Amino acid sequence: MADYQPAETTFAVDRDCKTLSRHVLEQLQSFSPEAQDLSALMNRIALAGKLIARHLSRAGLMESVLGFTGDTNVQGEAVKKMDLYANNVFISVFKQSGLVCRLASEEMEKPYYIPENCPIGRYTLLYDPIDGSSNIDINLNVGSIFSIRRQQGEDLDQTGADLLQNGRQQLAAGYILYGPSTVLVYSLGQGVHMFTLDPSLGEFILSSENIQVPSHGPTYSVNEGNFWQWEESIRDFTRYVHRHEGYSARYVGALVADFHRILLQGGVFLYPGTVKKPEGKLRLLYETAPLAFLIEQAGGKASTGREAILEVIPQAIHQRTPLIIGSAEDVALVESFIQDHNHRRQRQQ
């Protein structure tokens, strides 16, 4: 009979079964009420991710997954059936939490209030329920982005005005990537950590801890179909990477998927504004600020091209912003083209 080795067995179980809720409490090194709240909030986000992943796995077999609803959201964008489903999943999951007083997403013009939670729920969840929903009909990666903030004041007029603060006020942020496996990446301001959904357990299990983005990477990710709509500085950067060896273009068309590649392998993702729409397309509170929170925790950088994303103070809940995000050296390189262009323009005036 083989010798029994309890120490190794214990290590294997510990390594393979560190759940999200356990990890949150270990991160905070506390069982305080707030630590338990954040653990419960992350569990609710994980539950939403599991429900959405299950629904996505049936795409093509169910009428409610593919195609458009026929409506438009507050952004003036056509709403896909999966956008609506995922948004309702988050609402349903957090109605039962007792922790979140309100939710805000790109699918809703105003924050959604949960009156029964508001006497005790002092948190707000901001989220993009399905990022890259145009990929669903062709079975490509999509994701969900989330941010947790503490509610400030009473918000008696229910406008969410206290949310108009910079991204450094976030308590936690992360995303869920629905791909070959379902992955949840999050940060509480103490590093970036990745969990993979184990379908056999129905749990997100720790798969990578304290992720650090390389200081430089080979990937640039941008929709070059907009080349002639960009400012000259962004076009100059694109010409630069075309002329220099060592760069590869990778663009999925879903922010979460493209960001995930950059986080793990390094490089830079760009979604710049255009000459006609300098504010860009991506929303600050529930897209660019959460990802900026993550990338800074991983040693990278996120910028509008003129200032750090986390320093931008929004003027409206659905405010948009350009985004340059990724490895610190690569973001700085893009910023240098913008700065040089601005200096040349100033000299000409």
N, C-alpha and C positions, 0 to 999 in steps of 0.2 A: 504494500500500500504506500502511495506517495506521501511524503511528509506534508503535514498541514502548515500553511504559511498565512496566518491570519493578517499579518501586517500588510502583505502585498495585496491580499483580497480587499482589505479596508481601503487601501489607496486606490484600487481600481474602481470601487464603488463610489468613492468620493470624487474621483476624476470624472466619472461618467454621469454623475447624477446631481451636479450642482445646478439647482433650478434658479429661475429668475428671481423669485421672491426671496430665496435664501441669499442670493448674491447681493440684492439691494440692501438687506439688513447688515450684511458683512461690510459693504461699502460704507455705510453710515456708522458702523461700529456702535450701534445703539438699538434699543428697543423702545425708544421714546415714542410719544404719540405721533410726531411728524414722520419718524422713520417708518412706523407701521402704516401710516397713511400713504407714504410714497410706495411702499411695497404693495399695498392693496391697489393703488392706482396703476402700477406697472402690471399687476396681474390682470386688471381689467383691460388694459391695452392689449396684452397678450391674448386674452379671450376674444377680443374683437378681431385680432389677426388670424386666429384659428378659424373663426366663423367665415371670414372673408376668403381665406385660403381654400376652405372646403367648397365654398360657392364657386370660386374661380376654377376649381378642378373639374367642375361639371359644365364648363363653357362649351357650347355647341350642342349640349344635351337638354338644356333648359331654356325656355323662352326669355326668362328674366335676366340672363347674363349678358348676351350680346346685343349690340345695336343701340339706338337712341330712344329716349322717351318722347321726344317731340317738344320738350320744354327747353328754355335757356336759363342759365343761372345768373346771379348778380353780376358776373363778369361779362355777360353777353355771349357766353359760350354754350354750345349745344350740350345738353345733359345726356350722358349715356346711362343706360339702365344700371350698369354696375356702379357708377358714381352715386346714384340715388340709393341703391342697396347698401353700399358701404357706409354712406353717411348715416343711414337709419340704424345700421349695426352699432356704430359708436354711440348714438343717442340712446338706444335701447340698453346697451351694456352699462352706460354711466348713470342712467336713471336709477338703477338698482344699487349704485355704489354708496350713496349717502355722503360722498366726499366732494363731488363736483357740483358747484352751483350753476355753472353755465358752460356751454361749448360754443366754439366759433370755428367755422370752416368756410371754404370758398364756395360751398353749395348753398350757404344761407346768407341772406343780406344782413341780418342782425344776429347777435349772439342768441343762442337757444338757452332759455332759462329752465331750470328744474326746481320749481318752487318748494317742493317737499324736501329738497336737499339744502336749500339756501340758509336755513337757520344754523346748520352746523358745517356745511360744505364750504370751505374757504379756498378752493382751488378752481382754476379755469383750465380746460383742455382746449388747445388750438390745434387743428389738424387739417391735413389734406387727405380725405378718405381714400381716394384712388388717384395717384399720380401716374401720368402716362396712359390714361384710359384708352387712347386711340390704339394702343398696342394689343388690347384684349382680343379684338376681333381676328387678329392674326397670330394669337397665341405667343406673344412675346412678353418679356418681363414688365411688371408694374409694381407699384409700391404704395405704402401709406407713410405719411410723415406726421410726427406729433411733437407737441411742446406743452409742458406743464408750467403754469405760473400761479403764484399766490394772488388771490383776489385782494385788492387794496381798497379800503374804505367800504362804504355801504352800497355804492352804485345804485342809488335810489331811482335814477331815471332810466336805468337798464340800457344804457348805450354802450357799456364796456369802455368808457373813456379812460379808465385806469390801465387798460391794456396798451395804451399809447406810450410805452416806455421802451427803452432800447433792449436789445437781446440779452444783455448781461443780467437782466432780471429773471431769466428763465431758471426754474429749479431743476428741470430735467428736459431732455430732448432726445429724439431718436427717430428711427424709421423701421418699417417692416418691408422686406423685399420678398415678393412672391415669384419664385423662379423654379429651377430644378429641385431646390429645397426652399423651405420658408425660413427666412432669417430675420431675427430682430436684433438691431444694434441700438445701444442707448448709452447715455452718460448722465450722471448726477453731478457733473463738475469734478469728478475724480477719475478721469480716464475714460476711454471708450471701450466697450465690451460687446461681444457678439455671441448670440445664442441661436441655435438651430433647432427647429421644431422636430422632435422625434415622434412620428405618427403613432408608433406602437405604444408610447407612454402618454401621448397627448400633452407633452410638456416641452417648453423651450429649455434646452440644456446648454450650459456654457460651452462654447467651442473655441473662443479666442478672447484673451483678456489683455487689457492695456495696449490696444492697437496703436501703433505709431505710423503715420504716413511718411514715406520716404521724403527726404528734403528736396529731391528732384526725381521726376519720373519721365518716361518716354511718351506718355499718352497725352494728346490734346483732344478734347471732346467739345465739339461745337457744331451747330447746324450751318454748314457752309453754304447752304442754299440761300441764306440771308446776306451773303457777302457784300453785295452792292447796296444793301440798306444800312450797313454799319458806318460808324464814323471812320475816318481814315486811319486813326491809330489802331483800331482793331484789325483793319485790313492789312496794315503794315506788319502786325504781329503774325497774322496768318501767312503772309508772304515769307516772313522770316523762317517759320517752321517748315514751309515748303522747300526752302533753299538749303536747310541744314540737315545733315544726317542725324539719325537717332530718334526721330519723332515719328509716331504712328497715330493716324486719325482713328478714333473709335467713338461712335455715336449711336446709342440705342434709341434715343428719343423719349426716354423716361428718366426724369431727373434722378430718382432713387437708384436706378440701375447704373446710370453713368457715374453718379457720385460713389457708389459702392466700389466700382472698379478703381477709381482714383484713390479712395481711402486705403485700399489694400495694396495697390501697385504704384501709386504716385502719378504725378502729372497734373494737368489743369483742366477744369471744366469751365466753359464760358457760356453764359446766356446774356450777351450785352444788349443794351437798348439799341434802337435804330434812330436814324436822323429824325424821322417823324414821331417816334415814340421813345424818347430817351430814357424813360422810366423802366423800359423793358417789359417783360411778360410775367415774371415770377412774383409771387406775393411774399412780402417781407415776414409777416407774423407767423405764417404757418408753412412756409417753404424755405426761404433763404436763411432766416434767423436760426431755426432749429439745426439746419445743416452746418451753419457757421459755428454754432456752439460745439457741435461734434468735432469739426475739423480743427478748431483751436485746441480742444482737449487732446487731439491726436498729434499736435505739434505742427499743424498746417496753418493755412491762412485763408480768410474769406474777405472779399473786398467788392465794393461797387466800382472800383477803378479809381475812386477819389477818396474813399474813407472805408474804414473797417465796417463790415455788415453789422456787427454787434454794437456799433456806436450809433447807428442810424435810429433816430427817434421818429416813429411813424406819425403821420398826421391823420390817418384814417385806418380802420381795421383792415381794409382790403388793399392797402397801398402796395404798389409794385416797386421793384428795384432791380437794377442790373446785378448780375452775379459773376464773379470770378473767384473760383474756389479750388483748393487743392494743395499741392506741395508748396512750401513757403518760397522756395527759389523760383518756381514757375509762375506763381501769382505775382511775385515781385517783378519778374520779367515783363509780364503783360502790363503791369502798372507803369513800368519805365517807358513803354511805348506811348501810353496815355499822357504821361507827364511831359515827354519830349514834344509830343504834338501840341500840348497846351502852351509850352514855352515858345514854340515856333509861331503859334497863332498870336500870342501876346506881343512878340517882337514885330509882327506885321501890322499890328494895330497902331 
